[in-house]
Amino acid sequence: MQYYNENAVEYAEKTLPISMTEQYEKFLRTLPQNGFILDAGCGSGRDALYFLKNGYKVDAFDGSDEMARLAGQLTGLNVKCLRFQEYTPRPIYDGIWANASLLHVPHEELHDVLAAFRKSLKPCGTLYCSFKYGKEDSVDAHGRCFTNKTCEALDKDLAAAGFTARRSIALQKSTTPEGAPQDWVGALAIAPD
Ligand SMILES: C[S@@+](CC[C@H](N)C(=O)[O-])C[C@H]1O[C@@H](n2cnc3c(N)ncnc32)[C@H](O)[C@@H]1O
């Protein structure tokens, strides 16, 4: 969390311009019009703002005080500073969007977080989550620890957390702000009906 607190403005500037159009389309296609979305680990608030502008009702939180503050400024939402591990589920959301955020949850804590998200979805609600692709975990030059996933490992985790259908578990290619290639695993997982 220290990295995000200390580099919040710079991080927001780097990530606000990233286009998520393809992922938005796949996720929003599964939701009712004007449905209720939780942006979990919202960072700059880029995606929460997009959902708001497109007529959805949005909640957002982030584990970093500074990121939550910036996201609040950008979106006008009351963005809470909250860690995934402290999140208490309420079955009110049509969709949960966790883009590149659960990747900071250690493997041994991920099951409980995914299960809490599943309990926060209405019947047949959708979780979108994404991780860096990898068989091994990694640490970057800033000291950030990443829990990495293969498609198979993520599918197994989502099934174990009670998601009855997993869709579009697919590799996505992108480029880091520094220009290096980066593979991602993105998943849409559906809560039971
Ligand atoms: C790689 S950034 C992604 C931010 C945003 N979702 C996006 O796509 O731009 C990871 C975000 O997760 C937040 N985060 C890291 N660990 C967290 C935790 N345990 N609980 C809640 N948020 C966390 C960080 O503060 C950061 O904003």
PDBQT file of the ligand as one rigid body, heavy atoms in Angstrom, charges set to zero:
ROOT
HETATM    1  C1  LIG A 201      -2.522  -1.882 -10.053  1.00  0.00    +0.000 C 
HETATM    2  S1  LIG A 201      -3.592  -0.776  -9.182  1.00  0.00    +0.000 S 
HETATM    3  C2  LIG A 201      -5.107  -0.889 -10.148  1.00  0.00    +0.000 C 
HETATM    4  C3  LIG A 201      -6.052   0.238  -9.872  1.00  0.00    +0.000 C 
HETATM    5  C4  LIG A 201      -7.309   0.271 -10.752  1.00  0.00    +0.000 C 
HETATM    6  N1  LIG A 201      -8.176  -0.841 -10.502  1.00  0.00    +0.000 N 
HETATM    7  C5  LIG A 201      -6.942   0.357 -12.216  1.00  0.00    +0.000 C 
HETATM    8  O1  LIG A 201      -7.299  -0.535 -12.975  1.00  0.00    +0.000 OA
HETATM    9  O2  LIG A 201      -6.302   1.348 -12.586  1.00  0.00    +0.000 OA
HETATM   10  C6  LIG A 201      -3.986  -1.693  -7.706  1.00  0.00    +0.000 C 
HETATM   11  C7  LIG A 201      -4.904  -0.962  -6.758  1.00  0.00    +0.000 C 
HETATM   12  O3  LIG A 201      -5.292  -1.861  -5.719  1.00  0.00    +0.000 OA
HETATM   13  C8  LIG A 201      -5.188  -1.207  -4.461  1.00  0.00    +0.000 C 
HETATM   14  N2  LIG A 201      -4.913  -2.249  -3.448  1.00  0.00    +0.000 N 
HETATM   15  C9  LIG A 201      -3.778  -2.952  -3.259  1.00  0.00    +0.000 A 
HETATM   16  N3  LIG A 201      -3.927  -3.826  -2.255  1.00  0.00    +0.000 NA
HETATM   17  C10 LIG A 201      -5.190  -3.658  -1.773  1.00  0.00    +0.000 A 
HETATM   18  C11 LIG A 201      -5.936  -4.258  -0.719  1.00  0.00    +0.000 A 
HETATM   19  N4  LIG A 201      -5.399  -5.206   0.061  1.00  0.00    +0.000 N 
HETATM   20  N5  LIG A 201      -7.206  -3.859  -0.512  1.00  0.00    +0.000 NA
HETATM   21  C12 LIG A 201      -7.757  -2.886  -1.316  1.00  0.00    +0.000 A 
HETATM   22  N6  LIG A 201      -7.086  -2.261  -2.316  1.00  0.00    +0.000 NA
HETATM   23  C13 LIG A 201      -5.815  -2.651  -2.551  1.00  0.00    +0.000 A 
HETATM   24  C14 LIG A 201      -4.045  -0.220  -4.632  1.00  0.00    +0.000 C 
HETATM   25  O4  LIG A 201      -4.089   0.825  -3.694  1.00  0.00    +0.000 OA
HETATM   26  C15 LIG A 201      -4.242   0.233  -6.072  1.00  0.00    +0.000 C 
HETATM   27  O5  LIG A 201      -5.083   1.362  -6.170  1.00  0.00    +0.000 OA
ENDROOT
TORSDOF 0
